[in-house]
Amino acid sequence: CLTEMRSGNKRSSEFSSEIKRQLLTAEIKNECCANSFLTGVRVFSRQRKNQFSDAVSEYCAKLQKRRHKGYFDDGKPKGILVSADADVLCPVSSGRVCPHCVPNFVRAVFLVCGRASKTEKELHLEFVLPNTESGEFLFSAMRDAGIAMKKTTRRGEQLLYCKRAETVEDMLSYIGAVSVSFELMNDAIVKEIRRSANRQK
């Protein structure tokens, strides 16, 4: 039983790592989207390091060195910005975001404080948040994108999470882990075909 539990944990860790590896291959073309991604990393980074911390730092360094194309022509602030209220960092919308800014922002947030697990019976995706204010911003952004997340508190930490397979698939597609999302859809189709075949026996 302990061996099975360890095996399940390993599969879950591999699933989350597979998502993050794919997210780190995406190219960001616009200045506003690069700013949105960097805001997500800055606001939601946690003190505890993980195996992707260095890779995320390198990705951010490359973004900051590149000269990005401007999405708007008036030189005003672009993308999602950082606000500091009583020393608490929070994301704020500049009101001038392109359609790709929020997905890039959420992609960054998942890289620094998100995780996902997959077992034979359940899918689970969650964000462990640095503070309530930032969590509310992320919750609203997901709601506006049509992705229904739930809120909870665990060991004093704020969490946003989803467990419905369709919601997890939508979230992964939204943040750019498209091939992982397709794999989940294919797995669901195969399971349904098997269940249907078993019912007909």
Salt bridges, closest charged atoms under 4 A:
ASP54 OD1 - LYS49 NZ 3.63
ASP74 OD2 - ARG96 NH1 2.71
GLU122 OE2 - LYS163 NZ 3.78
GLU126 OE2 - ARG115 NE 2.50
GLU126 OE1 - HIS124 NE2 2.81
GLU126 OE2 - ARG154 NH2 2.82
GLU136 OE2 - LYS151 NZ 2.85
ASP144 OD1 - ARG143 NE 3.90
GLU157 OE2 - ARG46 NH2 2.36
GLU157 OE2 - ARG48 NH2 3.62
GLU166 OE1 - ARG164 NH2 3.47
ASP187 OD2 - LYS118 NZ 3.89
GLU192 OE1 - ARG195 NH2 3.09
GLU192 OE2 - ARG199 NH2 3.33
